[in-house]
Amino acid sequence: MPRVFISIGSNIDRERNIRGALQALNAVYAPLILSSVYESEPLGFEGDNFYNLVAAFNTDEAVKKVRAELAHIEIAHGRARQGSGWHSRTLDLDLLLYGNHAIHEPGLDIPRAEIGKHAYILRPLAEIAPELRHPETGVTYAKMWDNFDDKHQKLWKVEFDTGL
């Protein structure tokens, strides 16, 4: 049964949307493993700060079914797709890892390329899966975080009651 890792983020009514997403995920995929919640400034646009975390769970659902469930949860929390680019959002659920699989096809990129590019994804992933190895590079997420050098991405841990 694959262990799935997803990135969760919000900068619009972020407490309510993060809690709602966690409740919805927990209803389908319990038990969840959760990182701490981190606050970060938006990248590539002006807007309110984001709350971000990573959740993990085991499932025997097919990867496309998991992705469809994540999209359903986003829509239920007011997510409106505004085309490409960076912008504020009620909820963003990104499928980062699906077991040790590498899947690269139109509309599906596993492991997600952003893992090594964004502190708000890599830091919480390294927190809950430090010894797990990236399916393509073989480098642990703890080592990737240790080597992460983008000083422009400010990130700080916040106290957050998940409601679970």
C-alpha positions as CSV (number, residue, x, y, z in Angstrom):
1,M,0.0,0.0,0.0
2,P,1.7,3.2,-1.1
3,R,2.3,6.1,1.3
4,V,1.1,9.3,-0.2
5,F,2.4,12.8,0.6
6,I,0.6,15.9,-0.2
7,S,1.3,19.6,0.3
8,I,-1.5,21.7,1.8
9,G,-1.5,25.5,1.5
10,S,-3.9,28.4,1.9
11,N,-3.7,32.2,2.1
12,I,-7.4,33.0,2.0
13,D,-9.3,32.3,5.3
14,R,-6.3,30.0,5.9
15,E,-7.2,28.6,9.3
16,R,-10.7,27.5,8.3
17,N,-9.6,26.1,4.9
18,I,-6.6,24.2,6.3
19,R,-8.8,22.7,9.1
20,G,-11.5,21.8,6.6
21,A,-9.1,20.1,4.3
22,L,-7.6,18.1,7.1
23,Q,-11.0,17.0,8.3
24,A,-11.9,16.0,4.7
25,L,-8.7,14.1,4.2
26,N,-9.0,12.4,7.6
27,A,-12.5,11.3,6.7
28,V,-11.2,9.5,3.6
29,Y,-7.6,8.6,4.4
30,A,-7.2,8.3,8.2
31,P,-4.9,8.1,10.0
32,L,-2.9,11.2,8.7
33,I,0.7,12.0,9.6
34,L,1.0,15.8,9.7
35,S,4.0,18.1,9.7
36,S,4.0,21.3,11.7
37,V,2.3,24.2,10.0
38,Y,4.6,26.9,8.5
39,E,3.8,30.4,7.5
40,S,5.5,31.8,4.4
41,E,5.3,34.9,2.2
42,P,3.7,34.5,-1.2
43,L,6.1,33.8,-4.1
44,G,5.7,35.5,-7.4
45,F,2.8,37.8,-6.4
46,E,1.6,40.2,-3.8
47,G,-0.8,38.8,-1.3
48,D,-1.4,37.5,2.2
49,N,1.0,35.0,3.8
50,F,0.3,31.3,3.3
51,Y,0.0,28.5,5.9
52,N,1.6,25.3,4.6
53,L,2.1,21.8,5.8
54,V,2.6,18.3,4.5
55,A,0.3,15.4,5.2
56,A,1.0,11.7,4.6
57,F,-1.3,8.7,4.6
58,N,-1.4,5.1,3.2
59,T,-3.9,4.2,0.6
60,D,-4.5,1.5,-2.0
61,E,-6.4,3.9,-4.2
62,A,-5.0,4.5,-7.6
63,V,-2.9,7.6,-8.0
64,K,-5.5,9.2,-10.3
65,K,-8.3,8.5,-7.8
66,V,-6.2,10.2,-5.1
67,R,-5.6,13.2,-7.3
68,A,-9.4,13.4,-8.1
69,E,-10.2,13.3,-4.4
70,L,-7.8,16.2,-3.7
71,A,-9.4,18.2,-6.5
72,H,-12.8,17.5,-5.0
73,I,-11.7,18.8,-1.6
74,E,-10.2,21.9,-3.1
75,I,-13.4,22.7,-5.0
76,A,-15.5,22.1,-1.8
77,H,-13.3,24.7,-0.1
78,G,-13.9,27.4,-2.8
79,R,-10.9,26.8,-5.0
80,A,-11.3,28.5,-8.3
81,R,-8.7,27.8,-11.0
82,Q,-7.4,31.1,-12.3
83,G,-5.2,29.9,-15.1
84,S,-1.5,29.5,-14.8
85,G,0.7,31.6,-12.6
86,W,0.9,32.5,-8.9
87,H,-2.1,33.9,-7.1
88,S,-4.0,33.8,-3.8
89,R,-6.0,30.6,-3.1
90,T,-8.4,29.2,-0.6
91,L,-6.8,25.8,-0.7
92,D,-4.1,24.1,-2.6
93,L,-3.6,20.3,-2.3
94,D,-0.6,19.1,-4.3
95,L,0.2,15.4,-4.7
96,L,3.9,15.2,-4.0
97,L,4.7,11.5,-3.7
98,Y,2.8,8.3,-4.4
99,G,4.9,5.6,-2.8
100,N,8.2,5.2,-4.5
101,H,6.7,5.7,-7.9
102,A,8.0,8.0,-10.7
103,I,5.1,9.0,-13.0
104,H,5.6,11.6,-15.7
105,E,2.6,12.0,-18.0
106,P,0.4,14.9,-19.1
107,G,-1.2,16.4,-16.0
108,L,0.6,14.2,-13.5
109,D,4.2,14.6,-12.3
110,I,5.3,12.3,-9.4
111,P,7.5,13.1,-7.6
112,R,6.4,16.7,-7.9
113,A,9.3,18.8,-9.2
114,E,8.6,21.6,-6.7
115,I,9.8,19.4,-3.8
116,G,13.4,20.6,-4.2
117,K,12.5,24.2,-5.2
118,H,10.2,25.5,-2.5
119,A,11.0,25.7,1.2
120,Y,7.3,25.6,2.1
121,I,7.2,22.0,0.6
122,L,10.6,20.6,1.4
123,R,10.9,21.7,5.0
124,P,7.6,20.1,6.2
125,L,8.3,17.0,4.1
126,A,11.8,16.6,5.6
127,E,10.2,17.0,9.0
128,I,7.9,14.0,8.7
129,A,10.0,11.9,6.4
130,P,13.6,12.8,7.0
131,E,15.1,9.4,6.0
132,L,12.8,8.8,3.0
133,R,14.6,9.0,-0.3
134,H,13.5,10.9,-3.4
135,P,12.4,8.2,-5.9
136,E,14.6,9.6,-8.7
137,T,17.7,11.1,-7.0
138,G,17.9,8.7,-4.0
139,V,18.7,11.7,-1.7
140,T,17.0,11.8,1.6
141,Y,14.6,14.7,2.3
142,A,16.6,15.6,5.4
143,K,19.8,15.9,3.2
144,M,17.8,17.9,0.6
145,W,16.7,20.3,3.3
146,D,20.2,20.6,4.7
147,N,21.5,21.5,1.2
148,F,18.6,23.9,0.4
149,D,20.1,27.3,-0.1
150,D,17.4,29.7,-1.3
151,K,17.6,32.5,1.2
152,H,14.8,34.4,-0.4
153,Q,12.1,32.0,0.8
154,K,11.3,32.9,4.4
155,L,9.5,30.3,6.4
156,W,8.6,30.0,10.0
157,K,6.7,27.5,12.2
158,V,3.4,28.6,13.7
159,E,1.2,27.2,16.5
160,F,-1.8,25.7,14.8
161,D,-4.6,23.6,16.2
162,T,-5.6,21.2,13.4
163,G,-8.9,20.3,15.0
164,L,-8.2,16.6,14.6
